[in-house]
Amino acid sequence: MESKHIIQLEDLPDELFLLIYRYLNKIEILNSFSCLNDRFSKTIHEFTEEIDLNLIPLKLINRFQNEIFPNIISNIRSIIFNDDFQRFPINFELFPNLESIHFLNSFSQNYLYNVKQIKIDLVPVDAQIDLMKKLFSSNDYSNLKNLSFISYHGSTFSNIQLTNSSQIENLTITLKNNVDLFELLRLLSCSIEKLHIHILYNGPFKSLSSLPLKLDKLHYFHLKTTFEDSIKFKELEKLIIESFSFLQYLSIETLTRDENYINGYQWEKCLKKLIYLKNFICSIRYRCRINEYDDDQQIKEENLLNSFSTDFWLNQRKWFINFYSTISTTNETVLTNTFKVNEYRKTFLYTIPYPYQSMDATIDINKTKSTINQSITRSIYSNVRHLYYNGENIPIKFECLRNIFNEFKSINELKLDRLILDSCSLLSHQINLPHLNKLTIYNNSGEKNLLNINFLDLSSMYNLRYIRISQISLPDYSQMPKQLETLILTECRDLHFDFIHKYENLRTLKLYLNNFDRLLENNGQLIMNLIKSIYNNNNIMESLQLMCPGANHKKVNMFEKQFSSTNLDYLYAHFDGKCLLAIQRSTEFFNQTTS
């Protein structure tokens, strides 16, 4: 009798494991395949170089600290901090090859470390000036070469004394206005090689002096503006030509009413003066009143297309553009306290393939015109990872919407706003976005036009772990992704969440509750019952966040103290003054359930 060969895990080829890894997130890979043998350690090596502490569930913290980290500690090059520093304390001395630290949603001076790269995505206002002095002027961070310094309101260099001794070579920073740009350029003129600038507000454009700045090492310059007319085209051209003469890569994202920005002849004249320039990319949103349009729109669009169709664009540089136009209507208050309706034409022009990770799209992307044959160009939007799709309350056919999303197969974050579908009855043709990790749906169209999201094949999106949706639009559990970790429900009108036990991987539940003050009556008994019900139905969940915009802060603070004093089931409350009441499980709960 022929003996049967039993296939063991070790007999499977590495290629099969690499395929399995595609269906898991990084933490699941490390938890499942770490500490097994040398072979698996090699196959997961690429997943050990960057560690995001926010992705590690509380129930696994002890395992990572005591077993997994000691096994991969020499591989770790980058750490993304947990938003709660107390939950996952880090000893930097344990990581001999650490090169980068990243503060994602929180910041602590205690974890600022002299490494090659520092990223701070939410610079606290009260610490901004002190941080700028430390990172730009002091000798305490002599190893620092790459810095990302993101502030919600933008950084300013006014009235700050900084020495021109910065060694930073690669900088990403948000600035308040153009004056801060020139102060920054003077500070970095001797060292900077790559510069990513995002100017948040409008402001006076500081004229160049008779002795313009010379940034001879700068070879990459990215400028983004989010306020119309932050920089006029002629001003930008003067800055680039006189100060960035060795530039090799130029990237422009802007909102403007300056028609020169969508004039290929003007760009050609400017770019020809940059003799070292290898690549030019842009995303330009131009807006003008329709009554200011002297010529026929079709003629305008033909002229735009022709200006980017010269020998310089198509043959010498092979730089191609797409553009489309849309009409929007706005109401403006006039002195008589009446409303005047104005129509604006917006033109969206960008180089292809679309160069940036984030993109705002409207329904008129279906009407795109191009300087290249669209049938020749593949994967025009392959770089896009974050898509904000604004339907503008204009009904769109399901087939048209599906054709749009077919262009964005690589996105991992999708936001849908003011979307109205004409029809989505053919569920056999649901849209599947295989890489989608985060889905946000804004219900701005009212209940009459309530969006049925069954047109999305959520259950087949094996990377989808975050969903934000109105309570009334929440699909049946069978339609939801089984690996969902974060669920945010807006416009919650009832307190029935018995279904929450079905979400076996849910770590965070955030609820936007209506009439929060009323729920706090009778010592908050309704809220107390809600919390008990949800946590009793789900033993995996770590945090319940109750959003309470407009609530009486005194009442919320009283409830927080009352709740925390009961020490109920390893739960504690935290109210940060921003209308967020978080009821969190402590790590002791998971320690006692796993012991």
N, C-alpha and C positions, 0 to 999 in steps of 0.2 A: 504494500500500500504506500502510495507516494505521500511523503510527509509535506505538510503545509508550512510554508515559510511565513513566520509571523513578522510583520513589518513593525519596527519600533520607531520611536521618534527620531533616534539617531540616524536611521536609514534614509530619512527624507533629505532631499537636496537643499542647499542654501537658497536657491532661487524660490523654492516654495515658501520658505520662511519670510523672505523679502516681500513676497506677495501678501502673506498674512499681515505683515506689519502695516501695509497700506490701509487695512481696515481697523486699525487701532490707533489711539493717540499715543503720544510719547510716554506718558506715565503708565499706561497699560502695558506698553512694550517692556519698559524697565521692570515693572512689577512681575511680569510673567516670565521673562527670559534672563533676568539678572541672576548672578550667583549660581549658575548651573554648571557651566564648564567653559573652557577656553574658546571652543568653537562658537558658542552662542555669544560670548563676550565680543568676538570679532564681528559677528553679523549685526550686533546692535550698537557698534562703536559710534556711528554717526548720530545716534539718538542720545548719547551721553555727553556731548560737548556743550549743549545749552540746556539748562534746567529751569523750567518755569514753576516756581513753588506754589503759584496759585492753582495749578492743575492737580496738585496732590491732595486727595481727599484726607480729611482728618483721621479716618480710620487707618490710613496707611503711613501716617507721619512717623510713627515709631519704627516701622519696617525700613523706611527710607533712611532715617537717621542712623539706625543701628546696623543695618545689613547692606542696603544697596549703595549708599554713598561711600562707605569705606571701600567698596569693591571697584568703584568707578572714579574715585576722587582725583586721580591724576589725569583723567580725560576731560574733566569739566573746565571749560574755558569761559563760560558765560552763565550768570545767574540772574533770573528775573525774580525780584523779591515778592513775597506774599504781601497782600494789602494789609494784613494784620501782623505786624512784626513780632508780637508776643507769641503768636501761635506757632511760628516757625523760626526760632532764633538761629542765626548763622554765626559760626566762628570762622573768620576768613583764613586763619592760620591752617585750617584743614585742607585748603585748596591751593596746592603749590603752583599750579599753572593758570590760575584765574587771571583773565585779561579784561573782562567786561562785566559791569554791574548795571542793572536796569531797574529803575523805580517806576512802576507802571501806573498805579493809581494813588499811591501814598509815598511820602518821603520822610526819611529820618536821618538826621545828621550823624547818628550813631553808626550808621552803616555806609557812610561815605568813605571810600577807600582809594588809595593811590594806585590805580590801574590804568591800562592804556585807553580804555573806553568807558565813558559814563553816560548813561541815558536817564534823563529825568523828564517824564511825560507830563507831570503836573507840578510845576514848581510852585511851592506855597508863597503867597504874596509877602507874608511877614519875614520870610527868609531869603527873598530874592536878591536883595542888595548884598547881603553877607555872602551868599553863594557865588555871586558874580565876582566879588573881590577874591574869594578863595580860588576859584577855578580859572580865572583869567589873569590874575596878577601875582598870586602868592607862589612861593617855592614848595608848598606842601604837596603839590600834585605835579611833580616834575615828570612823571611817566605819561601824563595825560596827552594823548594825540587826537583822539576822537571824542567829541562832545555833542550830545543832543540835549538842548535846553529849551523845553517847551513850556510856555506860560500861557494861561487862558487869556489874559489881557495883554500879553506881549511884554517884552523886556524893554527897559529904557536905560540909556547911558547918561542921561542928563544929571548933572550934579553928583556924579560918581567919579572919584579920582582913581584911575587905573593906570598902572605903569605899562609901557609898551614892551612887555617882555614875554608875551604869550608864546608858547611853543605849540599851540593847537594847530593841527594840519587839516583836520576835517571837522567842520562845524555845521550843525543844524540848529536853527534858533528862530523863535517868533519875536518880532519887534513891533513896537507900537506904531511908529511912522518912519518917514524917510530920513529925518534928522538922525535918528538912532542908527540908521544904516551907515551913514558916513562916519559917525563916531566909532562904530564897530570896525569899519574898514581900516581906519587909521590904527586901531589897536592891533589888528591882525596882519598888517601889510607885509611884515617880514617873514611870516611863517605859513600862512594859509594856502592850501592847495585845492581843497574842495569846500565849497560854501553853498549851503542850502538856506535861503532866507524866505521867511513868510511874514509879510507886512500886513498887520491886521486892520489898521485904520488909515483914514486919509490924513494928510497933514502937509505942512509947507515943505516944498522940495528945496533942499539946501543946495544952492548953486556951487559948482566947482570953483575952486580958487584958481588963481593964475598959475599955481604949481599943483596940478592935479595929482591925485594919489596914483602910485604905481605898485600894483600887486603882481610882481614878476613871477611868483611861484604859482599863482592861481591858474589852474587849468580846467576846473569844472565849476560852473556857476548856475545855480537854480534859483529863480525868483518867482515867488507866488504872492499875489495880492488878492484880497477878498473884498476890498472896498473899491467902488468904481473910481477910476481916474486917480489912483494913488500915485502913479508915475505916468506922465505923458510920454508918447513914443520918442519924441526928439530928446527929451531929458534922459531916457534910458539909453538911447543910442550914443549920446555924448559920454555918459558914464562908461559904457562898455568899450568904446573905441579908445578913449583917453587913458583908462585905468587898467583894463584887462587885455592888453595887447597880445598876451601869450595864451589866451583862452583856446582850449581844444573842444570843450563841450559846453553848449549853451542851452538852457532849459527855461521856458517862460510859461507860467500859468497866470492868467489875469482876467479881471472883469474891467470893461472899459467902454467909454463912449467916443474914444479917439479912433477914427476910421483908419488911421495909418496902420494900426495893429493888424488889420485884415487886408492889407495892401501888399501883395507879393513883390511889387517893384520897390517899395520902401525897404522891405526886409532884405531884398537882394543887394541894394545899395549899401546897407549897413554891414551885412555879413561878408561881403567881398573884401572889406577892410581888415577882417580878422584872418590873417594869412595862415595861422596855425589851426584854424577851426576844422574839426573832423566831423562833428555832428551837431545838428540843430533840431530841437524838438519843442513843441508848444501845444498849449490848449488855451484858446482865447474865446471869451464870451463878449460879444459886442452887442450893445443895445442902443437903439435910437427910436425916436417918435416917428410914427408912420407919416404924420403930416409934415415932417421934415425931409421926407424922401422926395426929392425933386423928380427923379426918373422912375421909369417903370421898374418894378422889383426884378423882373426877369432879366432886364438889361444889366442891373446892378450885379446880379449873380453871375452873369456871363463875364462881366469885367473882372470880378473877383477871381473866377476860375482861370481866366486868361493871365492874370498877374502872377499866378503860381504855376504857369505852364510854359515858362520861358526855357531856353536852353540851359540856363543856370540851374533851374530846379529839376528838370526832367532828365537831363543828360549828364551835365557836369557833376552834380551832387547826388542825383537820384533821391531827392527828398520830395515826398508826395503828401498831399493833404486831402482830408475830407471836410465837408461842411454841410450844415443844414440850417434852415431858418424856421422860426416859429413866431406866432403872434400871441401876445398876452395883453390882457385888459386890466388896468388898475384904476382905483378911485383915488383922487387927490383932493384934499380939503383946500378950498380957496377962501379969500377974506370974507366972503359973504356967508360963510358957514354952510355952504352947499357943497355937493360933491360933483366934481367934473370927471367924466370918464375919459381916460387916455388910452390909446392903443400903442403898443410898442412892438417893434420887430426885433427879435433877438437872433443873432447869428452865432452859431457855435462852430468854430474852426479848429482843427487839430491835425497834427502830423500823424501819419500812419506807418507801421502799426501804432495804435494808440499807446503812448509811452508811459503813462502813469498808472499806479496801482488803484487809485480811486477815481471814479467817474460818476458824474451826474448825467442822467439821460432823460429825455422826454419822448413822447410818442413819435415825434418827427424824425427820429433816427431812421425810420423806414424810408425817408425821402432824401437820404444822404447823396450828395454829389461829390465827385472825386476827380483828382488829376491822374488817376491810374485806373486801369480796367479792373473793376471789382472781382471779376471772375479769375483774375490772375493772382490777386492777393488773398492769402489764406490767413486765418487767425488774426484778423485785424485787432481784436480786443483780447488777445491772449495774455497781455500784461495786467489786465484789470483783475483785481482781487476784491475790491469793495465797490459795489454798484448801488447808487441811490437812484431809484426809478420813480419819476414824478409823472403820474398819469394826467395831472392837471384837470381832473374831473371830466375829462373828455372820453366818452365810451370808446373802447377799443375791442376789436374782435379777438377772440381767443387765438385764432390762427396767427394773427399779426403779432400778438404778444409772444407766442411760442417761437416765432421766427426771430424775434429780438433776442430772447434768452438763449437760443441756439448759438448766438454769437458770443455768449459769455459763459462758456462751459467751465472756465477755470476759477470763477469767483468763489470765495469762501465767506463773504458777508454780503447780504442783500437787504436793502430797505425799500419797501413799497409804500408810496404815499399818493393819496387822492386817485387811486386806481379803480376804475369802473369797467367791468367786463360786459360786453354785449351778450356773450354766450360762453358757457364753459361746461356744456352738458356731456361732451365726449370725454368721459373720464378715462377711457382706454388710451387716450392720447395725453395723459398727464405729463407735466414738465418735470424732468428730473435733473437736478444740479448736483452731480456726484461729489463735488468738493465743498459744498456749502456747509459752513460751520455755525453761522449766525444768521438768523432771520428776524427782521423787525417789520411789523406791519402797522401803519398808522391808519386809524379808522376815521378819516376826516370827511368822508362823503355822507355821513348821516345814516340812520337805520334804513332809509328807503333804498339806498345803494350799498347795502352791507356786502362786503366782499366775502365770497365763499372761497376759502383757500384750498378747497379740494382739487383745484386745477393744478396744484403742486403735489407731486408724489413724495410726500414727507417721509413715509415709512421706508422708502428705498434710499433715502439720503443718509448713508451710514456714517457720515461725518458731522451731521447736524446735532449740535449739543446745546444750542441757545435759541429760544423762541420768545419774542415779545408780540403779544396780540391782545385784542380786546376780549373780555370774558365771553361775550355773546358769540364771537367768531371762533371760539376754540373748537377744533374738530373732535370727533369721537376718538377715544384712546387708540383704537385699532388703526387709525390713520396717522398716528404720531410716531416719531422716531423712538425706538426703544432705548437708545443710549442717551436720551435727553438729560442734561445736567442742570440747566438753568431755565426756568419758566417764569415769564413776567406777564401778568394779566392786568390789563388796564380797564377802566370803566366798570369796576366790579360793583354790581348792584345787589347781589345777594351773598350770603355767607355759607353757601353749600359747596364744600370742597372735599366731600367724602371720596371722590374719585382719586385723590392724591396718592392713595396706597398703591395704585397701579404703576406709578412711575418709580421703578425700582432703582434707578440710577440718579434720581433727582437730588442735587446738593443744595440748590438755592431756589426758593420760591419768593417772588416779589409781587405784592398785591397793591393796586391803586384803589383804595376803598373810598366810596362816596360817603358823605356825611360822617366823617370820622369823629367830630365832636360829639355827635349823638351816640356813637358807639362807646364813648368813654363814660356815659352816664351810669349811675349805680355802681360806682367804683370800677368801671370798665369791665363789668361782668360779661358782656357780649364778646369783647375782645379776648378776655381770658378763656372763654369757652371755645372760641375759634382757634386759639393757639393750641390748647390741649387736644382738640379734635384733629388738627393737622398733624401734630407731632406723634400722636398715638397711632395715626394711620401710616406713618412713614418713619422707620427707624434708621434710614440712611441720611435723611436730610440734615444739613448742617445749619442753615440759616433761613429764617422766615423774615422778610423785610416788608413792613407795612408802610406804604407811602401815604402821607397825610397832609397834602398841600392845603394851606389855609387853616390848619387846626390850631387851637389855642395851645401855645407852648407850655403854659403853666400846667394845664390838665395833662398834657403828654408827659411832662417831667414828673408829675405826681404819680402817674401810672407806672412810669419806669422805676421809680424808687420802690413803690409798693410791690411790683412784680419781682424785682431783684431780691427783695427782703424775704420772699417766700422760699427762695432757693429750690424751685420746682423742677424736678426731673433733669437736673444738670443744665437748666436753661437760665440765661441771663439776658437782660434787656439793655439796649444802648440807644440813646437818642442824641444825635449830634447837632441838633438845632437847625437842621436843613430839612425838616419835615420827613425824616426817615427814622422809623422805629424798628430796630433790628432785634429780633429774638433769636439768639444763637445758642447752639449746643456747645458745651465745653469739651475739650479733648478728653476729660475724665470719663465722659459718657461712653466714648468709643473704646477707651482703654478697658473699662469694666465689661463691655459687651463682647470684646474679643478675647478677654482673659479666660 
